[in-house]
Amino acid sequence: MFSTLSERLSQTLKSIKGQARLTEDNVKDTLREVRRALLEADVALPVVKDFVERVRERAVGQEVSKSLSPGQQFVKIVQQELEATMGEANEGLALKSSPAVVLMAGLQGAGKTTSVAKLG
């Protein structure tokens, strides 16, 4: 998912190079690609809508720092929102009950079965 998202972002960020501000117009196309990449990665639609809206709110009208390009600033915002969406800290497993029930979820081909077999 992240490699696809990175490829799509790098292609669309070319459109906002040289801008002093991130505006609605130059962020709209980039957000469309982010939305597509997340949906292709089987992320739930309500999560995608919420994520894109939060990124839009933070990005539009934001001044670009002198050390960053507009593309880098946008990537920084997307990274921070992804971290906030997926969780900023690792949570420990509560394995006090026996047998413990653990849900393994992931994308197709991500190695869920192999991981469970190794744990077993």
Residue pairs with C-beta under 8 A, 6 or more apart in sequence:
1 37
1 38
1 41
1 43
1 107
4 37
4 40
4 41
5 34
5 37
5 38
5 41
8 33
8 34
8 36
8 37
9 30
9 33
9 34
9 37
9 74
9 75
9 78
11 33
12 29
12 30
12 33
13 30
13 70
13 71
13 74
13 75
14 71
15 26
15 29
15 30
16 22
16 26
16 27
16 30
16 70
16 71
16 74
17 69
17 70
17 71
18 70
19 26
19 64
19 70
20 63
20 64
20 70
21 61
21 62
21 63
21 64
21 70
22 59
22 60
22 61
22 62
22 64
22 70
22 73
22 74
23 60
23 61
24 56
24 60
26 70
27 56
27 59
27 60
27 74
30 74
31 52
31 55
31 56
34 52
34 55
34 78
35 48
35 52
38 47
38 48
38 51
39 45
39 48
41 107
42 107
47 85
51 81
51 82
51 85
54 81
54 84
55 77
55 78
55 81
58 77
58 80
58 81
59 73
59 74
59 77
62 73
62 77
64 70
64 73
65 73
68 76
93 100
93 102
94 100
104 112
104 115
104 116
105 112
106 112
